[in-house]
Amino acid sequence: MTALSLSGAVVRRGSRVVLDHADLAVAAGELVGVVGANGAGKTTLLRAALGLAHLDEGRAELGGRPVRQLSEAERAALCAYLPQERRVGWNLPAWRVASLGAFHRPPKEARDRAFAALARVGLQGLETRGVLDMSGGERARALLARLLVAGAPLLVADEPVAGLDPDAQLLALALLREEAQGGAGVVLTLHDLGLAARACDRLVVLHEGKVIADGPPAEALAPEILRRAFRLDGGLADSPHGPMLVAGRAPP
């Protein structure tokens, strides 16, 4: 089953084309990474797929249904979204922030799910701490817990490991992998290409608003793609812990 489908997506901002006939598909049980240089259109791609950015051309579907025909409640039932912005307006306890991901469930169930999710992200014992009293990394984990609490068939995370230390990055990606193994479709953006190659089943590479590669990490991050999209000279190498990027800046 296709959890998310975006086809022929064109997004313009004034005279600038931010997305240029871009496609994105995420199946149930699949973990897909979207990568590209700053300004390539990664966040816009995710937002367009969820109906949060206006499509000038193209079609977006969630669970096989056109996004434009979904009510907000229907869209929330089909997808949970973790935006790149980590700002929180109120110093709510971590468990209350996490429980917002289960707003459609009875209060006790939402609270129980929040406590369980906070334990999964390593915040057991900090459930009642205000999120503004937390470190940036702890706050990022609390917001990841909010995503996990939803139990939606599609999870969309924009830079979910930003601001996390290396151990927490690997934990976050492992948790998202668990969600995919449980049957959810998962799509996320990442800047660390080595982590993306290690964590994802498939990578979608954006360059200047266009999808220039879509496939297994070894194919999507082939040397010619790295050179074109990232101005890097190198490729992926095997390690005992999975693929790693071995590259330097390409000559002008």
C-alpha positions in Angstrom: 0.0 0.0 0.0 1.2 3.5 -0.8 1.2 5.7 2.3 2.2 8.8 0.4 2.3 9.8 -3.3 3.4 13.0 -4.8 3.6 13.3 -8.6 4.6 16.1 -11.0 4.9 18.5 -8.1 5.6 22.1 -9.1 5.8 24.8 -6.4 6.6 28.4 -7.4 7.5 31.4 -5.1 7.2 34.4 -7.3 9.3 33.8 -10.4 11.4 31.1 -8.6 10.6 27.4 -9.1 11.2 25.7 -5.8 10.0 22.2 -6.9 10.2 21.3 -10.6 8.0 18.3 -11.5 9.2 16.3 -8.5 7.9 12.9 -7.5 7.9 11.1 -4.2 6.4 7.8 -3.2 6.5 6.1 0.2 5.1 2.6 0.7 3.9 1.1 4.0 6.8 -0.5 5.8 9.4 1.6 3.9 11.9 4.1 5.3 12.7 6.7 2.7 15.3 9.5 3.0 15.2 12.8 1.2 18.6 14.4 0.8 20.0 17.4 -1.0 22.1 20.6 -0.5 20.7 23.5 1.4 17.9 25.1 -0.7 17.4 22.1 -2.8 13.7 21.9 -1.9 13.6 19.1 0.7 11.2 20.8 3.2 9.0 22.1 0.4 8.8 18.5 -1.0 7.5 17.2 2.3 5.1 20.1 2.9 3.7 19.8 -0.6 3.1 16.1 -0.1 1.1 16.8 3.1 -0.9 19.6 1.6 0.9 22.3 3.7 2.5 24.0 0.6 0.4 25.0 -2.4 0.9 22.9 -5.5 1.0 25.0 -8.7 1.0 21.7 -10.6 0.9 18.0 -9.7 -1.0 15.8 -7.3 -0.5 14.7 -3.7 -2.2 11.7 -2.1 -2.2 10.2 1.5 -3.3 6.7 1.8 -4.5 6.8 -1.8 -6.8 9.8 -1.2 -6.1 13.3 -2.7 -4.8 15.5 0.0 -7.0 18.4 -1.1 -10.1 16.4 -0.3 -9.1 15.5 3.2 -10.3 17.3 6.3 -7.7 18.3 8.9 -8.9 15.4 11.1 -8.7 12.9 8.3 -5.2 14.1 7.4 -4.1 13.9 11.0 -5.3 10.3 11.1 -3.3 9.4 8.1 0.0 11.2 8.9 2.1 12.5 11.7 4.5 15.3 10.9 7.6 16.5 12.7 8.7 19.9 11.3 12.2 21.1 11.2 11.4 24.1 13.5 11.9 23.1 17.1 10.5 26.2 18.7 8.0 25.6 21.5 5.8 28.5 22.8 5.0 27.3 26.3 7.0 25.5 29.0 4.7 22.5 29.2 5.8 19.3 30.8 7.4 16.9 28.3 4.6 14.4 28.6 2.0 17.0 27.7 3.9 18.0 24.6 4.3 14.4 23.6 0.7 13.7 24.2 -0.3 16.3 21.7 0.5 13.7 19.1 -2.4 11.6 20.3 -4.9 14.5 20.6 -7.6 12.3 19.0 -7.4 9.7 21.7 -8.9 9.6 25.3 -6.8 11.7 27.7 -5.6 8.8 29.8 -4.5 6.8 26.7 -2.8 9.9 25.3 -0.9 10.3 28.6 0.1 6.7 28.8 1.3 6.7 25.2 3.3 9.9 25.9 5.1 8.3 28.9 5.9 5.2 26.8 7.2 7.2 23.9 9.3 9.4 26.2 10.9 6.3 27.6 11.6 5.1 24.1 13.5 8.3 23.3 15.6 8.1 26.5 13.7 10.7 28.6 12.4 8.4 31.3 12.3 10.3 34.5 12.0 13.7 32.7 8.4 13.4 31.9 7.3 16.2 34.1 10.1 18.6 33.3 9.2 21.7 31.3 10.4 21.5 27.7 11.9 25.0 27.9 13.9 23.9 30.9 15.4 21.1 28.8 18.6 21.1 26.7 18.1 21.5 23.0 18.8 17.8 22.4 16.3 16.8 25.1 13.6 19.0 23.6 14.3 17.5 20.2 13.7 14.0 21.8 10.5 15.2 23.3 9.2 16.3 20.0 10.3 13.1 18.4 8.2 11.3 21.1 5.2 13.4 20.0 5.7 12.0 16.5 5.9 8.5 17.7 2.8 8.8 20.0 0.5 9.4 17.0 0.6 5.8 15.8 -0.2 7.1 12.3 0.3 4.9 9.1 2.7 7.6 7.8 5.4 9.4 9.7 7.1 12.4 8.1 10.1 13.9 9.9 12.1 16.9 8.7 15.6 16.7 10.1 14.7 14.6 13.1 18.3 14.1 14.2 19.3 17.8 14.0 20.8 19.0 17.3 21.2 15.4 18.7 24.5 13.9 19.8 25.8 10.9 17.8 24.2 8.3 20.2 20.9 10.1 20.2 21.0 10.3 16.4 21.4 6.6 16.0 18.7 6.0 18.6 16.2 8.3 16.7 16.9 6.5 13.4 16.6 3.1 15.1 13.2 4.1 16.5 12.0 5.3 13.1 13.2 2.0 11.6 11.1 0.2 14.2 8.1 2.2 13.1 8.7 1.1 9.5 9.1 -2.5 10.6 5.8 -2.2 12.3 4.1 -1.3 9.0 4.3 2.5 8.9 5.6 4.4 5.9 8.4 6.7 7.1 10.0 9.6 5.2 12.6 11.9 6.6 15.1 14.5 5.5 18.8 14.2 6.5 21.9 16.2 5.9 24.3 13.5 7.0 24.7 11.4 3.9 26.4 8.6 5.8 23.6 8.3 8.3 21.1 8.5 5.4 22.8 5.6 3.6 22.9 3.5 6.7 19.3 4.1 7.9 17.2 4.3 4.8 15.8 1.7 2.4 15.8 4.2 -0.4 17.1 7.8 -1.0 15.6 10.5 -3.0 18.1 13.1 -4.1 17.0 16.7 -4.8 19.0 19.2 -6.8 17.6 22.7 -7.5 14.1 21.5 -7.0 14.4 18.4 -9.2 14.6 14.7 -8.2 17.9 13.6 -9.8 18.1 10.2 -8.2 15.7 7.8 -6.5 16.9 4.3 -5.4 18.9 2.3 -3.0 21.6 4.3 -1.2 24.5 2.9 -3.2 22.8 3.9 -6.4 21.3 7.3 -5.2 24.7 8.4 -3.9 26.8 7.2 -6.8 29.9 9.4 -7.4 28.3 11.3 -10.3 25.3 12.2 -8.1 27.5 13.3 -5.2 29.4 15.5 -7.6 26.3 17.1 -9.1 24.1 17.5 -6.1 26.7 18.1 -3.3 29.9 19.1 -5.1 31.7 16.1 -3.5 34.3 13.9 -4.9 34.1 10.4 -3.5 31.5 7.8 -2.7 30.2 5.3 -0.1 32.4 2.7 1.5 31.5 -0.3 3.5 32.2 -0.5 7.3 31.3 -3.0 10.0 28.5 -0.6 11.0 27.1 0.0 7.5 27.9 2.4 4.7 29.9 5.5 5.3 30.7 8.5 3.1 34.3 8.9 2.0 34.5 12.2 0.1 36.1 15.6 -0.2 35.2 18.8 -1.9 35.2 18.4 -5.7 37.6 20.6 -7.5 35.9 23.7 -9.2 
